[in-house]
Amino acid sequence: MAWFDIIGTIGVALIILAYGAVQTRKMRSEQLSYSVMNLIGAAMILVSLRYSFNLASVVIEVFWILISLWGIVLWFRHRNSDIPPSESPAS
C-alpha cells in the first residue's frame, strides 16, 4: 500500500467514524467535531485521489469539504447563541 493510499484510507475511516457516531447518538451533526472530522477525512481522500485520480470521487470530496466548511461556519455563528444551528432560520 502506498503512503497516499494509507492517507486516503485514514480519511475514509474518519468520515465513517463521524457518521457512525451520529447514527449511534454519540455525536450530534451540529457539533464542531463532526464537521471537522468530515473536512479532514475528505481532504485526506483528496490527497490519495491526487495520485490515483477519479473524477467522480474528486467531485464528491470537493462538495464534502464545502459542506463541512459550511457546518464549521454555522457552528462559529451559533456558538454563543441559544438557538441550535439546525433550528435557526435560513440566512
PDB file of N, CA, C and O in Angstrom:
ATOM      1  N   MET A   1       0.852  -1.175   0.000  1.00  0.00           N
ATOM      2  CA  MET A   1       0.000   0.000   0.000  1.00  0.00           C
ATOM      3  C   MET A   1       0.904   1.247   0.000  1.00  0.00           C
ATOM      4  O   MET A   1       1.812   1.359   0.824  1.00  0.00           O
ATOM      5  N   ALA A   2       0.656   2.158  -0.906  1.00  0.00           N
ATOM      6  CA  ALA A   2       1.436   3.388  -0.994  1.00  0.00           C
ATOM      7  C   ALA A   2       1.010   4.344   0.122  1.00  0.00           C
ATOM      8  O   ALA A   2      -0.077   4.216   0.685  1.00  0.00           O
ATOM      9  N   TRP A   3       1.891   5.309   0.431  1.00  0.00           N
ATOM     10  CA  TRP A   3       1.612   6.251   1.518  1.00  0.00           C
ATOM     11  C   TRP A   3       0.322   7.017   1.269  1.00  0.00           C
ATOM     12  O   TRP A   3      -0.429   7.282   2.208  1.00  0.00           O
ATOM     13  N   PHE A   4       0.051   7.380   0.006  1.00  0.00           N
ATOM     14  CA  PHE A   4      -1.159   8.145  -0.285  1.00  0.00           C
ATOM     15  C   PHE A   4      -2.414   7.298  -0.143  1.00  0.00           C
ATOM     16  O   PHE A   4      -3.484   7.826   0.159  1.00  0.00           O
ATOM     17  N   ASP A   5      -2.299   5.987  -0.359  1.00  0.00           N
ATOM     18  CA  ASP A   5      -3.433   5.093  -0.115  1.00  0.00           C
ATOM     19  C   ASP A   5      -3.729   4.997   1.382  1.00  0.00           C
ATOM     20  O   ASP A   5      -4.888   4.920   1.792  1.00  0.00           O
ATOM     21  N   ILE A   6      -2.679   5.002   2.184  1.00  0.00           N
ATOM     22  CA  ILE A   6      -2.848   4.962   3.641  1.00  0.00           C
ATOM     23  C   ILE A   6      -3.537   6.238   4.118  1.00  0.00           C
ATOM     24  O   ILE A   6      -4.453   6.184   4.940  1.00  0.00           O
ATOM     25  N   ILE A   7      -3.090   7.395   3.597  1.00  0.00           N
ATOM     26  CA  ILE A   7      -3.713   8.677   3.947  1.00  0.00           C
ATOM     27  C   ILE A   7      -5.199   8.659   3.571  1.00  0.00           C
ATOM     28  O   ILE A   7      -6.048   9.048   4.374  1.00  0.00           O
ATOM     29  N   GLY A   8      -5.509   8.211   2.359  1.00  0.00           N
ATOM     30  CA  GLY A   8      -6.900   8.144   1.905  1.00  0.00           C
ATOM     31  C   GLY A   8      -7.744   7.213   2.748  1.00  0.00           C
ATOM     32  O   GLY A   8      -8.904   7.507   3.036  1.00  0.00           O
ATOM     33  N   THR A   9      -7.170   6.097   3.143  1.00  0.00           N
ATOM     34  CA  THR A   9      -7.894   5.124   3.961  1.00  0.00           C
ATOM     35  C   THR A   9      -8.178   5.688   5.356  1.00  0.00           C
ATOM     36  O   THR A   9      -9.249   5.457   5.917  1.00  0.00           O
ATOM     37  N   ILE A  10      -7.223   6.419   5.906  1.00  0.00           N
ATOM     38  CA  ILE A  10      -7.462   7.069   7.197  1.00  0.00           C
ATOM     39  C   ILE A  10      -8.578   8.104   7.058  1.00  0.00           C
ATOM     40  O   ILE A  10      -9.416   8.241   7.950  1.00  0.00           O
ATOM     41  N   GLY A  11      -8.588   8.833   5.935  1.00  0.00           N
ATOM     42  CA  GLY A  11      -9.659   9.795   5.669  1.00  0.00           C
ATOM     43  C   GLY A  11     -11.023   9.132   5.610  1.00  0.00           C
ATOM     44  O   GLY A  11     -11.995   9.640   6.169  1.00  0.00           O
ATOM     45  N   VAL A  12     -11.089   8.006   4.936  1.00  0.00           N
ATOM     46  CA  VAL A  12     -12.353   7.248   4.873  1.00  0.00           C
ATOM     47  C   VAL A  12     -12.779   6.835   6.280  1.00  0.00           C
ATOM     48  O   VAL A  12     -13.952   6.942   6.638  1.00  0.00           O
ATOM     49  N   ALA A  13     -11.823   6.364   7.070  1.00  0.00           N
ATOM     50  CA  ALA A  13     -12.138   5.941   8.442  1.00  0.00           C
ATOM     51  C   ALA A  13     -12.694   7.093   9.269  1.00  0.00           C
ATOM     52  O   ALA A  13     -13.630   6.901  10.044  1.00  0.00           O
ATOM     53  N   LEU A  14     -12.125   8.296   9.112  1.00  0.00           N
ATOM     54  CA  LEU A  14     -12.627   9.459   9.850  1.00  0.00           C
ATOM     55  C   LEU A  14     -14.076   9.770   9.489  1.00  0.00           C
ATOM     56  O   LEU A  14     -14.901  10.030  10.365  1.00  0.00           O
ATOM     57  N   ILE A  15     -14.376   9.740   8.195  1.00  0.00           N
ATOM     58  CA  ILE A  15     -15.745  10.037   7.754  1.00  0.00           C
ATOM     59  C   ILE A  15     -16.719   8.975   8.261  1.00  0.00           C
ATOM     60  O   ILE A  15     -17.818   9.297   8.712  1.00  0.00           O
ATOM     61  N   ILE A  16     -16.316   7.727   8.187  1.00  0.00           N
ATOM     62  CA  ILE A  16     -17.178   6.634   8.674  1.00  0.00           C
ATOM     63  C   ILE A  16     -17.369   6.736  10.186  1.00  0.00           C
ATOM     64  O   ILE A  16     -18.477   6.536  10.684  1.00  0.00           O
ATOM     65  N   LEU A  17     -16.301   7.044  10.916  1.00  0.00           N
ATOM     66  CA  LEU A  17     -16.418   7.200  12.372  1.00  0.00           C
ATOM     67  C   LEU A  17     -17.375   8.334  12.729  1.00  0.00           C
ATOM     68  O   LEU A  17     -18.207   8.190  13.625  1.00  0.00           O
ATOM     69  N   ALA A  18     -17.257   9.455  12.028  1.00  0.00           N
ATOM     70  CA  ALA A  18     -18.149  10.592  12.299  1.00  0.00           C
ATOM     71  C   ALA A  18     -19.601  10.206  12.018  1.00  0.00           C
ATOM     72  O   ALA A  18     -20.486  10.472  12.832  1.00  0.00           O
ATOM     73  N   TYR A  19     -19.839   9.589  10.884  1.00  0.00           N
ATOM     74  CA  TYR A  19     -21.206   9.189  10.528  1.00  0.00           C
ATOM     75  C   TYR A  19     -21.751   8.155  11.511  1.00  0.00           C
ATOM     76  O   TYR A  19     -22.901   8.243  11.943  1.00  0.00           O
ATOM     77  N   GLY A  20     -20.925   7.188  11.855  1.00  0.00           N
ATOM     78  CA  GLY A  20     -21.339   6.172  12.819  1.00  0.00           C
ATOM     79  C   GLY A  20     -21.645   6.776  14.182  1.00  0.00           C
ATOM     80  O   GLY A  20     -22.593   6.365  14.851  1.00  0.00           O
ATOM     81  N   ALA A  21     -20.840   7.753  14.590  1.00  0.00           N
ATOM     82  CA  ALA A  21     -21.068   8.407  15.883  1.00  0.00           C
ATOM     83  C   ALA A  21     -22.395   9.159  15.895  1.00  0.00           C
ATOM     84  O   ALA A  21     -23.092   9.177  16.910  1.00  0.00           O
ATOM     85  N   VAL A  22     -22.742   9.774  14.777  1.00  0.00           N
ATOM     86  CA  VAL A  22     -24.036  10.474  14.701  1.00  0.00           C
ATOM     87  C   VAL A  22     -25.176   9.458  14.733  1.00  0.00           C
ATOM     88  O   VAL A  22     -26.167   9.659  15.435  1.00  0.00           O
ATOM     89  N   GLN A  23     -25.039   8.384  13.987  1.00  0.00           N
ATOM     90  CA  GLN A  23     -26.104   7.386  13.925  1.00  0.00           C
ATOM     91  C   GLN A  23     -26.324   6.683  15.261  1.00  0.00           C
ATOM     92  O   GLN A  23     -27.444   6.278  15.571  1.00  0.00           O
ATOM     93  N   THR A  24     -25.266   6.535  16.052  1.00  0.00           N
ATOM     94  CA  THR A  24     -25.389   5.890  17.362  1.00  0.00           C
ATOM     95  C   THR A  24     -25.590   6.905  18.487  1.00  0.00           C
ATOM     96  O   THR A  24     -25.569   6.561  19.669  1.00  0.00           O
ATOM     97  N   ARG A  25     -25.783   8.154  18.094  1.00  0.00           N
ATOM     98  CA  ARG A  25     -26.048   9.259  19.024  1.00  0.00           C
ATOM     99  C   ARG A  25     -24.900   9.520  20.002  1.00  0.00           C
ATOM    100  O   ARG A  25     -25.124   9.986  21.119  1.00  0.00           O
ATOM    101  N   LYS A  26     -23.688   9.220  19.581  1.00  0.00           N
ATOM    102  CA  LYS A  26     -22.503   9.548  20.378  1.00  0.00           C
ATOM    103  C   LYS A  26     -22.030  10.965  20.039  1.00  0.00           C
ATOM    104  O   LYS A  26     -21.250  11.567  20.776  1.00  0.00           O
ATOM    105  N   MET A  27     -22.520  11.480  18.911  1.00  0.00           N
ATOM    106  CA  MET A  27     -22.151  12.807  18.424  1.00  0.00           C
ATOM    107  C   MET A  27     -23.367  13.393  17.729  1.00  0.00           C
ATOM    108  O   MET A  27     -24.206  12.664  17.200  1.00  0.00           O
ATOM    109  N   ARG A  28     -23.453  14.715  17.737  1.00  0.00           N
ATOM    110  CA  ARG A  28     -24.533  15.388  17.006  1.00  0.00           C
ATOM    111  C   ARG A  28     -23.942  16.030  15.765  1.00  0.00           C
ATOM    112  O   ARG A  28     -22.798  16.484  15.778  1.00  0.00           O
ATOM    113  N   SER A  29     -24.708  16.069  14.712  1.00  0.00           N
ATOM    114  CA  SER A  29     -24.212  16.639  13.460  1.00  0.00           C
ATOM    115  C   SER A  29     -23.948  18.138  13.576  1.00  0.00           C
ATOM    116  O   SER A  29     -23.247  18.704  12.737  1.00  0.00           O
ATOM    117  N   GLU A  30     -24.497  18.790  14.602  1.00  0.00           N
ATOM    118  CA  GLU A  30     -24.272  20.214  14.805  1.00  0.00           C
ATOM    119  C   GLU A  30     -22.957  20.492  15.523  1.00  0.00           C
ATOM    120  O   GLU A  30     -22.531  21.644  15.608  1.00  0.00           O
ATOM    121  N   GLN A  31     -22.311  19.452  16.041  1.00  0.00           N
ATOM    122  CA  GLN A  31     -21.072  19.639  16.772  1.00  0.00           C
ATOM    123  C   GLN A  31     -19.932  20.003  15.819  1.00  0.00           C
ATOM    124  O   GLN A  31     -19.884  19.542  14.678  1.00  0.00           O
ATOM    125  N   LEU A  32     -19.027  20.831  16.308  1.00  0.00           N
ATOM    126  CA  LEU A  32     -17.856  21.213  15.529  1.00  0.00           C
ATOM    127  C   LEU A  32     -17.031  19.990  15.147  1.00  0.00           C
ATOM    128  O   LEU A  32     -16.526  19.910  14.027  1.00  0.00           O
ATOM    129  N   SER A  33     -16.892  19.046  16.058  1.00  0.00           N
ATOM    130  CA  SER A  33     -16.067  17.859  15.793  1.00  0.00           C
ATOM    131  C   SER A  33     -16.578  17.057  14.598  1.00  0.00           C
ATOM    132  O   SER A  33     -15.779  16.472  13.867  1.00  0.00           O
ATOM    133  N   TYR A  34     -17.878  17.022  14.389  1.00  0.00           N
ATOM    134  CA  TYR A  34     -18.443  16.287  13.255  1.00  0.00           C
ATOM    135  C   TYR A  34     -17.990  16.911  11.937  1.00  0.00           C
ATOM    136  O   TYR A  34     -17.523  16.207  11.042  1.00  0.00           O
ATOM    137  N   SER A  35     -18.127  18.225  11.819  1.00  0.00           N
ATOM    138  CA  SER A  35     -17.728  18.902  10.591  1.00  0.00           C
ATOM    139  C   SER A  35     -16.223  18.835  10.379  1.00  0.00           C
ATOM    140  O   SER A  35     -15.760  18.674   9.250  1.00  0.00           O
ATOM    141  N   VAL A  36     -15.461  18.956  11.455  1.00  0.00           N
ATOM    142  CA  VAL A  36     -14.002  18.906  11.342  1.00  0.00           C
ATOM    143  C   VAL A  36     -13.545  17.513  10.905  1.00  0.00           C
ATOM    144  O   VAL A  36     -12.667  17.388  10.052  1.00  0.00           O
ATOM    145  N   MET A  37     -14.133  16.476  11.481  1.00  0.00           N
ATOM    146  CA  MET A  37     -13.771  15.109  11.078  1.00  0.00           C
ATOM    147  C   MET A  37     -14.081  14.880   9.607  1.00  0.00           C
ATOM    148  O   MET A  37     -13.289  14.267   8.891  1.00  0.00           O
ATOM    149  N   ASN A  38     -15.229  15.370   9.153  1.00  0.00           N
ATOM    150  CA  ASN A  38     -15.593  15.226   7.747  1.00  0.00           C
ATOM    151  C   ASN A  38     -14.663  16.029   6.841  1.00  0.00           C
ATOM    152  O   ASN A  38     -14.272  15.552   5.775  1.00  0.00           O
ATOM    153  N   LEU A  39     -14.311  17.233   7.255  1.00  0.00           N
ATOM    154  CA  LEU A  39     -13.408  18.074   6.478  1.00  0.00           C
ATOM    155  C   LEU A  39     -12.032  17.420   6.340  1.00  0.00           C
ATOM    156  O   LEU A  39     -11.500  17.321   5.235  1.00  0.00           O
ATOM    157  N   ILE A  40     -11.466  16.983   7.440  1.00  0.00           N
ATOM    158  CA  ILE A  40     -10.143  16.354   7.407  1.00  0.00           C
ATOM    159  C   ILE A  40     -10.189  15.054   6.611  1.00  0.00           C
ATOM    160  O   ILE A  40      -9.295  14.779   5.809  1.00  0.00           O
ATOM    161  N   GLY A  41     -11.230  14.259   6.833  1.00  0.00           N
ATOM    162  CA  GLY A  41     -11.369  12.999   6.100  1.00  0.00           C
ATOM    163  C   GLY A  41     -11.436  13.215   4.600  1.00  0.00           C
ATOM    164  O   GLY A  41     -10.759  12.523   3.841  1.00  0.00           O
ATOM    165  N   ALA A  42     -12.247  14.169   4.166  1.00  0.00           N
ATOM    166  CA  ALA A  42     -12.386  14.446   2.736  1.00  0.00           C
ATOM    167  C   ALA A  42     -11.084  14.978   2.157  1.00  0.00           C
ATOM    168  O   ALA A  42     -10.709  14.617   1.041  1.00  0.00           O
ATOM    169  N   ALA A  43     -10.392  15.830   2.902  1.00  0.00           N
ATOM    170  CA  ALA A  43      -9.109  16.355   2.428  1.00  0.00           C
ATOM    171  C   ALA A  43      -8.086  15.231   2.282  1.00  0.00           C
ATOM    172  O   ALA A  43      -7.304  15.222   1.331  1.00  0.00           O
ATOM    173  N   MET A  44      -8.089  14.298   3.208  1.00  0.00           N
ATOM    174  CA  MET A  44      -7.160  13.164   3.131  1.00  0.00           C
ATOM    175  C   MET A  44      -7.484  12.271   1.928  1.00  0.00           C
ATOM    176  O   MET A  44      -6.579  11.759   1.268  1.00  0.00           O
ATOM    177  N   ILE A  45      -8.753  12.092   1.655  1.00  0.00           N
ATOM    178  CA  ILE A  45      -9.148  11.324   0.471  1.00  0.00           C
ATOM    179  C   ILE A  45      -8.693  12.042  -0.794  1.00  0.00           C
ATOM    180  O   ILE A  45      -8.232  11.405  -1.741  1.00  0.00           O
ATOM    181  N   LEU A  46      -8.823  13.371  -0.812  1.00  0.00           N
ATOM    182  CA  LEU A  46      -8.360  14.141  -1.974  1.00  0.00           C
ATOM    183  C   LEU A  46      -6.858  13.971  -2.200  1.00  0.00           C
ATOM    184  O   LEU A  46      -6.403  13.937  -3.344  1.00  0.00           O
ATOM    185  N   VAL A  47      -6.092  13.865  -1.123  1.00  0.00           N
ATOM    186  CA  VAL A  47      -4.648  13.619  -1.262  1.00  0.00           C
ATOM    187  C   VAL A  47      -4.429  12.322  -2.027  1.00  0.00           C
ATOM    188  O   VAL A  47      -3.626  12.274  -2.958  1.00  0.00           O
ATOM    189  N   SER A  48      -5.136  11.279  -1.639  1.00  0.00           N
ATOM    190  CA  SER A  48      -4.961   9.995  -2.326  1.00  0.00           C
ATOM    191  C   SER A  48      -5.445  10.068  -3.775  1.00  0.00           C
ATOM    192  O   SER A  48      -4.883   9.413  -4.652  1.00  0.00           O
ATOM    193  N   LEU A  49      -6.479  10.859  -4.023  1.00  0.00           N
ATOM    194  CA  LEU A  49      -7.004  10.998  -5.388  1.00  0.00           C
ATOM    195  C   LEU A  49      -6.059  11.789  -6.284  1.00  0.00           C
ATOM    196  O   LEU A  49      -6.137  11.692  -7.509  1.00  0.00           O
ATOM    197  N   ARG A  50      -5.185  12.556  -5.690  1.00  0.00           N
ATOM    198  CA  ARG A  50      -4.172  13.278  -6.468  1.00  0.00           C
ATOM    199  C   ARG A  50      -3.253  12.285  -7.182  1.00  0.00           C
ATOM    200  O   ARG A  50      -2.763  12.566  -8.276  1.00  0.00           O
ATOM    201  N   TYR A  51      -3.024  11.141  -6.573  1.00  0.00           N
ATOM    202  CA  TYR A  51      -2.122  10.126  -7.120  1.00  0.00           C
ATOM    203  C   TYR A  51      -2.853   9.010  -7.860  1.00  0.00           C
ATOM    204  O   TYR A  51      -2.263   8.310  -8.682  1.00  0.00           O
ATOM    205  N   SER A  52      -4.116   8.853  -7.567  1.00  0.00           N
ATOM    206  CA  SER A  52      -4.938   7.848  -8.232  1.00  0.00           C
ATOM    207  C   SER A  52      -6.266   8.520  -8.583  1.00  0.00           C
ATOM    208  O   SER A  52      -7.272   8.319  -7.903  1.00  0.00           O
ATOM    209  N   PHE A  53      -6.257   9.322  -9.654  1.00  0.00           N
ATOM    210  CA  PHE A  53      -7.365  10.202  -9.995  1.00  0.00           C
ATOM    211  C   PHE A  53      -8.632   9.456 -10.385  1.00  0.00           C
ATOM    212  O   PHE A  53      -8.602   8.449 -11.093  1.00  0.00           O
ATOM    213  N   ASN A  54      -9.748   9.992  -9.895  1.00  0.00           N
ATOM    214  CA  ASN A  54     -11.076   9.526 -10.261  1.00  0.00           C
ATOM    215  C   ASN A  54     -11.985  10.743 -10.171  1.00  0.00           C
ATOM    216  O   ASN A  54     -12.250  11.236  -9.074  1.00  0.00           O
ATOM    217  N   LEU A  55     -12.467  11.234 -11.309  1.00  0.00           N
ATOM    218  CA  LEU A  55     -13.221  12.487 -11.344  1.00  0.00           C
ATOM    219  C   LEU A  55     -14.441  12.473 -10.428  1.00  0.00           C
ATOM    220  O   LEU A  55     -14.668  13.431  -9.689  1.00  0.00           O
ATOM    221  N   ALA A  56     -15.217  11.416 -10.468  1.00  0.00           N
ATOM    222  CA  ALA A  56     -16.427  11.364  -9.635  1.00  0.00           C
ATOM    223  C   ALA A  56     -16.074  11.457  -8.149  1.00  0.00           C
ATOM    224  O   ALA A  56     -16.768  12.130  -7.387  1.00  0.00           O
ATOM    225  N   SER A  57     -15.023  10.801  -7.747  1.00  0.00           N
ATOM    226  CA  SER A  57     -14.605  10.853  -6.350  1.00  0.00           C
ATOM    227  C   SER A  57     -14.089  12.232  -5.968  1.00  0.00           C
ATOM    228  O   SER A  57     -14.350  12.708  -4.863  1.00  0.00           O
ATOM    229  N   VAL A  58     -13.362  12.877  -6.872  1.00  0.00           N
ATOM    230  CA  VAL A  58     -12.878  14.236  -6.606  1.00  0.00           C
ATOM    231  C   VAL A  58     -14.066  15.181  -6.427  1.00  0.00           C
ATOM    232  O   VAL A  58     -14.076  16.001  -5.509  1.00  0.00           O
ATOM    233  N   VAL A  59     -15.057  15.066  -7.293  1.00  0.00           N
ATOM    234  CA  VAL A  59     -16.233  15.941  -7.211  1.00  0.00           C
ATOM    235  C   VAL A  59     -16.937  15.765  -5.874  1.00  0.00           C
ATOM    236  O   VAL A  59     -17.263  16.756  -5.221  1.00  0.00           O
ATOM    237  N   ILE A  60     -17.175  14.544  -5.458  1.00  0.00           N
ATOM    238  CA  ILE A  60     -17.888  14.339  -4.192  1.00  0.00           C
ATOM    239  C   ILE A  60     -17.062  14.819  -3.004  1.00  0.00           C
ATOM    240  O   ILE A  60     -17.621  15.351  -2.045  1.00  0.00           O
ATOM    241  N   GLU A  61     -15.760  14.642  -3.048  1.00  0.00           N
ATOM    242  CA  GLU A  61     -14.925  15.092  -1.934  1.00  0.00           C
ATOM    243  C   GLU A  61     -14.861  16.620  -1.864  1.00  0.00           C
ATOM    244  O   GLU A  61     -14.826  17.187  -0.772  1.00  0.00           O
ATOM    245  N   VAL A  62     -14.845  17.286  -3.013  1.00  0.00           N
ATOM    246  CA  VAL A  62     -14.873  18.748  -3.013  1.00  0.00           C
ATOM    247  C   VAL A  62     -16.176  19.242  -2.383  1.00  0.00           C
ATOM    248  O   VAL A  62     -16.161  20.173  -1.577  1.00  0.00           O
ATOM    249  N   PHE A  63     -17.294  18.627  -2.744  1.00  0.00           N
ATOM    250  CA  PHE A  63     -18.565  19.020  -2.131  1.00  0.00           C
ATOM    251  C   PHE A  63     -18.598  18.663  -0.650  1.00  0.00           C
ATOM    252  O   PHE A  63     -19.163  19.411   0.148  1.00  0.00           O
ATOM    253  N   TRP A  64     -18.006  17.538  -0.268  1.00  0.00           N
ATOM    254  CA  TRP A  64     -17.938  17.128   1.143  1.00  0.00           C
ATOM    255  C   TRP A  64     -17.173  18.189   1.934  1.00  0.00           C
ATOM    256  O   TRP A  64     -17.562  18.545   3.046  1.00  0.00           O
ATOM    257  N   ILE A  65     -16.084  18.690   1.353  1.00  0.00           N
ATOM    258  CA  ILE A  65     -15.294  19.732   2.003  1.00  0.00           C
ATOM    259  C   ILE A  65     -16.098  21.025   2.115  1.00  0.00           C
ATOM    260  O   ILE A  65     -16.109  21.653   3.174  1.00  0.00           O
ATOM    261  N   LEU A  66     -16.767  21.427   1.045  1.00  0.00           N
ATOM    262  CA  LEU A  66     -17.561  22.660   1.073  1.00  0.00           C
ATOM    263  C   LEU A  66     -18.678  22.589   2.104  1.00  0.00           C
ATOM    264  O   LEU A  66     -18.907  23.548   2.841  1.00  0.00           O
ATOM    265  N   ILE A  67     -19.366  21.468   2.160  1.00  0.00           N
ATOM    266  CA  ILE A  67     -20.451  21.295   3.130  1.00  0.00           C
ATOM    267  C   ILE A  67     -19.896  21.283   4.554  1.00  0.00           C
ATOM    268  O   ILE A  67     -20.503  21.849   5.463  1.00  0.00           O
ATOM    269  N   SER A  68     -18.757  20.646   4.746  1.00  0.00           N
ATOM    270  CA  SER A  68     -18.126  20.625   6.070  1.00  0.00           C
ATOM    271  C   SER A  68     -17.707  22.024   6.495  1.00  0.00           C
ATOM    272  O   SER A  68     -17.885  22.407   7.651  1.00  0.00           O
ATOM    273  N   LEU A  69     -17.149  22.785   5.559  1.00  0.00           N
ATOM    274  CA  LEU A  69     -16.774  24.165   5.862  1.00  0.00           C
ATOM    275  C   LEU A  69     -18.000  24.993   6.239  1.00  0.00           C
ATOM    276  O   LEU A  69     -17.937  25.824   7.144  1.00  0.00           O
ATOM    277  N   TRP A  70     -19.107  24.767   5.547  1.00  0.00           N
ATOM    278  CA  TRP A  70     -20.356  25.470   5.885  1.00  0.00           C
ATOM    279  C   TRP A  70     -20.812  25.095   7.298  1.00  0.00           C
ATOM    280  O   TRP A  70     -21.258  25.957   8.055  1.00  0.00           O
ATOM    281  N   GLY A  71     -20.702  23.825   7.649  1.00  0.00           N
ATOM    282  CA  GLY A  71     -21.051  23.395   9.005  1.00  0.00           C
ATOM    283  C   GLY A  71     -20.180  24.064  10.054  1.00  0.00           C
ATOM    284  O   GLY A  71     -20.662  24.412  11.132  1.00  0.00           O
ATOM    285  N   ILE A  72     -18.900  24.247   9.749  1.00  0.00           N
ATOM    286  CA  ILE A  72     -17.986  24.920  10.673  1.00  0.00           C
ATOM    287  C   ILE A  72     -18.375  26.395  10.807  1.00  0.00           C
ATOM    288  O   ILE A  72     -18.384  26.938  11.912  1.00  0.00           O
ATOM    289  N   VAL A  73     -18.691  27.033   9.695  1.00  0.00           N
ATOM    290  CA  VAL A  73     -19.131  28.433   9.726  1.00  0.00           C
ATOM    291  C   VAL A  73     -20.386  28.568  10.587  1.00  0.00           C
ATOM    292  O   VAL A  73     -20.475  29.468  11.422  1.00  0.00           O
ATOM    293  N   LEU A  74     -21.355  27.674  10.383  1.00  0.00           N
ATOM    294  CA  LEU A  74     -22.584  27.719  11.188  1.00  0.00           C
ATOM    295  C   LEU A  74     -22.286  27.527  12.662  1.00  0.00           C
ATOM    296  O   LEU A  74     -22.881  28.195  13.507  1.00  0.00           O
ATOM    297  N   TRP A  75     -21.372  26.623  12.980  1.00  0.00           N
ATOM    298  CA  TRP A  75     -21.029  26.387  14.376  1.00  0.00           C
ATOM    299  C   TRP A  75     -20.476  27.654  15.008  1.00  0.00           C
ATOM    300  O   TRP A  75     -20.875  28.030  16.110  1.00  0.00           O
ATOM    301  N   PHE A  76     -19.551  28.318  14.305  1.00  0.00           N
ATOM    302  CA  PHE A  76     -18.981  29.556  14.855  1.00  0.00           C
ATOM    303  C   PHE A  76     -20.015  30.658  14.955  1.00  0.00           C
ATOM    304  O   PHE A  76     -19.977  31.457  15.890  1.00  0.00           O
ATOM    305  N   ARG A  77     -20.941  30.715  14.004  1.00  0.00           N
ATOM    306  CA  ARG A  77     -22.004  31.728  14.054  1.00  0.00           C
ATOM    307  C   ARG A  77     -22.922  31.534  15.250  1.00  0.00           C
ATOM    308  O   ARG A  77     -23.392  32.502  15.848  1.00  0.00           O
ATOM    309  N   HIS A  78     -23.173  30.288  15.591  1.00  0.00           N
ATOM    310  CA  HIS A  78     -24.188  29.978  16.604  1.00  0.00           C
ATOM    311  C   HIS A  78     -23.625  29.535  17.950  1.00  0.00           C
ATOM    312  O   HIS A  78     -24.388  29.198  18.854  1.00  0.00           O
ATOM    313  N   ARG A  79     -22.311  29.532  18.095  1.00  0.00           N
ATOM    314  CA  ARG A  79     -21.748  29.006  19.348  1.00  0.00           C
ATOM    315  C   ARG A  79     -22.129  29.825  20.566  1.00  0.00           C
ATOM    316  O   ARG A  79     -22.199  29.289  21.672  1.00  0.00           O
ATOM    317  N   ASN A  80     -22.377  31.114  20.383  1.00  0.00           N
ATOM    318  CA  ASN A  80     -22.785  31.963  21.510  1.00  0.00           C
ATOM    319  C   ASN A  80     -24.285  32.206  21.541  1.00  0.00           C
ATOM    320  O   ASN A  80     -24.780  33.002  22.338  1.00  0.00           O
ATOM    321  N   SER A  81     -25.004  31.514  20.667  1.00  0.00           N
ATOM    322  CA  SER A  81     -26.447  31.693  20.566  1.00  0.00           C
ATOM    323  C   SER A  81     -27.151  30.583  21.331  1.00  0.00           C
ATOM    324  O   SER A  81     -26.606  29.493  21.502  1.00  0.00           O
ATOM    325  N   ASP A  82     -28.364  30.867  21.788  1.00  0.00           N
ATOM    326  CA  ASP A  82     -29.169  29.850  22.461  1.00  0.00           C
ATOM    327  C   ASP A  82     -29.899  28.964  21.464  1.00  0.00           C
ATOM    328  O   ASP A  82     -30.468  27.939  21.841  1.00  0.00           O
ATOM    329  N   ILE A  83     -29.884  29.354  20.189  1.00  0.00           N
ATOM    330  CA  ILE A  83     -30.600  28.604  19.159  1.00  0.00           C
ATOM    331  C   ILE A  83     -29.629  27.658  18.461  1.00  0.00           C
ATOM    332  O   ILE A  83     -28.637  28.116  17.894  1.00  0.00           O
ATOM    333  N   PRO A  84     -29.888  26.346  18.487  1.00  0.00           N
ATOM    334  CA  PRO A  84     -29.021  25.413  17.769  1.00  0.00           C
ATOM    335  C   PRO A  84     -29.039  25.712  16.269  1.00  0.00           C
ATOM    336  O   PRO A  84     -30.065  26.149  15.747  1.00  0.00           O
ATOM    337  N   PRO A  85     -27.907  25.484  15.554  1.00  0.00           N
ATOM    338  CA  PRO A  85     -27.866  25.763  14.113  1.00  0.00           C
ATOM    339  C   PRO A  85     -28.964  25.097  13.317  1.00  0.00           C
ATOM    340  O   PRO A  85     -29.422  25.655  12.320  1.00  0.00           O
ATOM    341  N   SER A  86     -29.402  23.915  13.729  1.00  0.00           N
ATOM    342  CA  SER A  86     -30.419  23.194  12.990  1.00  0.00           C
ATOM    343  C   SER A  86     -31.796  23.833  13.122  1.00  0.00           C
ATOM    344  O   SER A  86     -32.686  23.536  12.325  1.00  0.00           O
ATOM    345  N   GLU A  87     -31.992  24.703  14.111  1.00  0.00           N
ATOM    346  CA  GLU A  87     -33.298  25.323  14.319  1.00  0.00           C
ATOM    347  C   GLU A  87     -33.347  26.782  13.882  1.00  0.00           C
ATOM    348  O   GLU A  87     -34.409  27.403  13.919  1.00  0.00           O
ATOM    349  N   SER A  88     -32.215  27.332  13.470  1.00  0.00           N
ATOM    350  CA  SER A  88     -32.210  28.740  13.079  1.00  0.00           C
ATOM    351  C   SER A  88     -32.755  28.896  11.669  1.00  0.00           C
ATOM    352  O   SER A  88     -32.646  27.982  10.851  1.00  0.00           O
ATOM    353  N   PRO A  89     -33.336  30.041  11.388  1.00  0.00           N
ATOM    354  CA  PRO A  89     -33.867  30.276  10.046  1.00  0.00           C
ATOM    355  C   PRO A  89     -32.724  30.361   9.037  1.00  0.00           C
ATOM    356  O   PRO A  89     -31.600  30.719   9.389  1.00  0.00           O
ATOM    357  N   ALA A  90     -33.020  30.029   7.782  1.00  0.00           N
ATOM    358  CA  ALA A  90     -32.002  30.078   6.736  1.00  0.00           C
ATOM    359  C   ALA A  90     -31.556  31.521   6.534  1.00  0.00           C
ATOM    360  O   ALA A  90     -32.362  32.450   6.568  1.00  0.00           O
ATOM    361  N   SER A  91     -30.255  31.686   6.323  1.00  0.00           N
ATOM    362  CA  SER A  91     -29.700  33.027   6.113  1.00  0.00           C
ATOM    363  C   SER A  91     -29.691  33.369   4.651  1.00  0.00           C
ATOM    364  O   SER A  91     -29.259  34.459   4.275  1.00  0.00           O
TER     365      SER A  91
END
